[in-house]
Amino acid sequence: MNPLVSIIITNYNYGRYLAEAIESALAQTWQDREILFIDDGSTDDSVAIARRYPITVLTQKNSGVCIARNNALSLARGEYVMFLDADDRLVPTAVEHMLARLRDAPADVGYVYGQMEYFGVKTGVFASQPFNPRELAKANFICATTLLRKQVIVDAGGYDDGFRMLREDWELYLRLWSRGYRGEFLPEVILEYRKHKGPTVGTSPTKALTIAMLIRLYPRLMWRHLLRHPWRYGSRLVFGGLGTRIGRYGPHPDDAGLLLLATPTA
């Protein structure tokens, strides 16, 4: 029997792009998959659009992408899981090719990642590379859409809500490495990533806070950042109250008001 793959689409007010994301998941050449859509309290027509498709539709009050992913993950039935943002698109062979690599990989490979191609206001391919923990500690070269062994991410606690909008995917990959799991690189484009206008979360104050939090969690991996910029990160470690921000793992279905609106019909 073929293993089931759960594709989780998270959304907040991206109704204008949502059909493309859902249809890219439905168009996967790997047919043994389920699609879970979770809406994070949108105020547009996202939920109405999602309900047009034969997928599971979940809603919650606005609680952020980490809690949305964790809540949907708690309901996923697949042996493997993939997260997709509602403004992006999977290439048709993404699941099939990544799963082939992951099923043949050693047990310490927790996930497979590929390349990401930009479209929108920017074009080109994101500079990913084969897995290297020292390089990962310098900067994240793994896109947020990977194929993971579900039990690996569940055992790790899912996403840390303390990193909401602060490179939560980077923190997850560092945490998995600290737990003995590495990634496997598939050198082909698996994701089309929409670039929007305007600033990103990578502004200097935000990046400094992110790295300080990562130093607090993973000092053996991140110590070089502190050595290069002791005041920039040291001041945040001492005075930033970081201990109260991190370690917010797991689903929060009751707090987020999680609701199941629709399931696919046979």
Secondary structure, DSSP 8 states (H G I E B T S, - for coil): ----EEEEEEESS-HHHHHHHHHHHHT-S--SEEEEEEEES-SSSHHHHHTTSSSEEEEE-S--HHHHHHHHHHH---SEEEEEETT-EE-TTHHHHHHHHHHTS-TTEEEEEEEEEEEES--EE----S--HHHHHHS--S-S--EEEHHHHHHHTS--GGGTTS-HHHHHHHHHHHTT-EEEEEEEEEEEEEE-SS--TT-HHHHHHHHHHHHHH-HHHHHHHHHH-HHHHHHHHHHS-GGGTS---S--TTTTT-EEEE----
